[in-house]
């Protein structure tokens, strides 16, 4: 899709590489079921966040790492790291925010729950609808 997309939904996660890949696959299935044209990628902590600010994702999503540490005191994070699932859409669909929320529910099916999420996450959109 290159530069022709008009919106990109990004889901930051603090997870193992395998979990990030599994979540990305689940996001792809949701998008296919909705009939969206998209390009999906998973990038790591060394990649840059949105825009030209030059902030590595590891810094941009540092709160996810801290959230995990606070909810798992003394636990070893193992191979967890910051990843970002990026969904580039060929056009900004009506309801982009609703789609962003649906994709976030792939990671956390019940956003209003009181306990910590198994996978700390954050989401945002870039482009005209973001």
N, C-alpha and C positions, 0 to 999 in steps of 0.2 A: 504494500500500500504506500510505502514511501511517505512523501510529504503531503499526499492527497487527503490524509485523514483530517478531520476537523475537531476531533475530541479524543483525548486519551484518558482512560480511567486507570488509576494506579492504586494498588493495594500493597502497602508495606507490611511485612510480617517478620517476626523474630522466630525462626524455625530452622529445622534441619533442611538440608538441600532436598532430601527425599520428600519431606512434608510440603515444602514450597512447590515442588513439581506436582505432587498429588493435588494440591489446592488449585494450581494453574489448570490442570486437566479438568477438574470439576467446573471451573469457571468456563472453560472452552465448551464443555457439554451444555451448560446453561445458555451460553450465547448461541450455539447451534440450534438448540431447541426453540429459541426466540427468533431465529432466522436472521441474525445480524451478520453482516460482513465485518470481519475483524482480523487483526493480527495480534497474536499473544506472545509475550516473551517474559522470561524471568531473568532479572539481573541481580547482581550481588552488591555487597556493601561498598565496593570500590567505585562503582558507577556513580555518575553525577545525578543529583536530584533535578527536578524540573527547572527549565529556564537556564539562563547564563550565569547563575549565581556561583557555580563552581563548588557547591557543597557536596561532598561524598554522601551517598545514601546512609552509610554507617553513622555519620554525624546527624543527618537530617532526621533519621528515625532512632536516635539515641534513647528517646523516651521509651521505646518498645523494649529495649534491653533492660533499662532501669525498672520498668513495670514487671518484667519477668523476675528480676532479682528480688524485688520487694515482695512478690507473691510466692517466691520459692527460696526463702532465706537459707543460705548455706549450701544450697543444692548446686551441683556441677551442671553447667549449661550444655556440656557435651559438645556436639558439633553445631549447635544452634548458631545462627548468624542472621544478620539483616538481609532480607531479600525483598525485591519489589516485583510484583506481578503487574505487567503493563498490558493493557488492552487498548489497542489503537482501533478506532472505529472509522469506517470509510466515510461516514457522515454522522453528524450529531443527531441521534434519534430524539424524537419527542420523548420526554421523560428520562433524560440522561441521569438526573439525580436518582430517580427510582431504580434505574438499571444499576447505578453505582451501589445503591443500598442492597439490591438483590445479590450482586457479586460479593458484597461484604458479608451477607448472610451465608455464603458458601463457607466462609471462615468461622463465623460465629452465628449459628442458626437462631439464637435468641439474644439479640443485642441488649435487651433490658434486664438480663439476669444479674443477680447480686454477686455471684462468685467471679473470680478472675477467669479470663478466657484461657483456654488451653494454649492457644497461639495468640500472643499479643499482636494487634494489628492496627492499622490506620488506613484511611482511604481519602483520596482527593481526585479531582479531575482537572485536566489542563485543556486549554483551547476555549473556543467561544462559549461552550456550555459549562466550563469549569470556573 
